Amino acid sequence: MLSNELKKGMHVQLKNGWFGVMMDNARGNIRMVEVDGYCKEIGSVYVWDIDAMCDTSPACKIELTEKQIKARNAIKAMGF
């Protein structure tokens, strides 16, 4: 599934193992997610930090668009 196909209300798993619920229908590099980590909070998450969509069994891996891959590589090159 492409990252731009994630919709509000879908359950996702982040690469660090935490789970969350999508809070917007936007497209792009940054998405709003309600993350259930140390505490429950809503915040911005890079799409390349989202590992899988968990609404189906088995979980569906998230694929990035070419533009998102270029942005991820540029941010990693800056040291973030």
Legacy VTK file of the C-alpha trace (Angstrom):
# vtk DataFile Version 3.0
C-alpha trace
ASCII
DATASET POLYDATA
POINTS 80 float
0.000 0.000 0.000
1.303 3.461 -0.873
1.719 5.918 1.989
-0.595 8.410 0.253
-3.433 5.846 0.480
-3.503 5.989 4.303
-6.798 7.493 5.471
-8.127 8.922 8.725
-8.993 6.212 11.240
-6.613 3.538 9.895
-4.465 1.771 12.487
-0.727 1.841 11.811
2.444 0.481 13.370
5.508 2.699 13.560
9.044 1.464 12.946
9.840 1.774 16.670
7.056 -0.741 17.468
4.417 1.681 18.744
0.897 1.704 17.340
-1.239 4.640 16.299
-4.337 5.851 14.505
-4.194 8.156 11.471
-5.777 11.539 12.238
-5.805 13.128 8.754
-6.367 12.366 5.084
-3.434 14.470 3.882
-0.750 13.396 1.456
2.922 14.165 1.635
5.864 13.589 3.943
4.313 14.474 7.312
1.080 12.988 8.701
-0.862 13.482 11.939
-1.026 10.310 14.043
-2.440 9.597 17.498
0.406 7.497 18.900
-0.052 5.127 21.829
3.520 5.096 23.153
4.657 6.019 26.656
1.450 8.034 26.745
-1.271 8.712 24.172
-0.564 11.855 22.137
-1.261 13.336 18.712
1.608 14.639 16.643
3.359 14.829 13.315
5.068 11.705 12.000
7.203 11.307 8.894
5.646 8.741 6.545
8.938 6.835 6.359
8.597 6.171 10.115
5.312 4.304 9.496
6.001 0.598 9.019
2.633 -1.038 8.346
-1.134 -0.571 8.179
-2.715 -2.959 10.701
-6.398 -2.915 9.625
-5.930 -6.059 7.528
-4.613 -9.448 8.485
-1.685 -9.807 7.871
-0.503 -6.204 8.255
0.119 -4.394 4.981
3.603 -2.866 4.566
3.754 0.819 3.579
5.587 1.797 0.388
6.931 5.298 -0.242
6.524 7.306 -3.426
9.677 8.348 -5.314
9.290 11.935 -4.094
9.099 10.731 -0.475
12.203 8.556 -0.944
14.134 11.590 -2.231
12.970 13.690 0.739
13.923 10.931 3.227
17.388 10.631 1.705
17.875 14.413 1.764
16.921 14.617 5.458
19.202 11.678 6.322
22.057 13.378 4.434
21.636 16.419 6.720
22.172 14.173 9.735
18.642 13.938 11.117
LINES 1 81
80 0 1 2 3 4 5 6 7 8 9 10 11 12 13 14 15 16 17 18 19 20 21 22 23 24 25 26 27 28 29 30 31 32 33 34 35 36 37 38 39 40 41 42 43 44 45 46 47 48 49 50 51 52 53 54 55 56 57 58 59 60 61 62 63 64 65 66 67 68 69 70 71 72 73 74 75 76 77 78 79
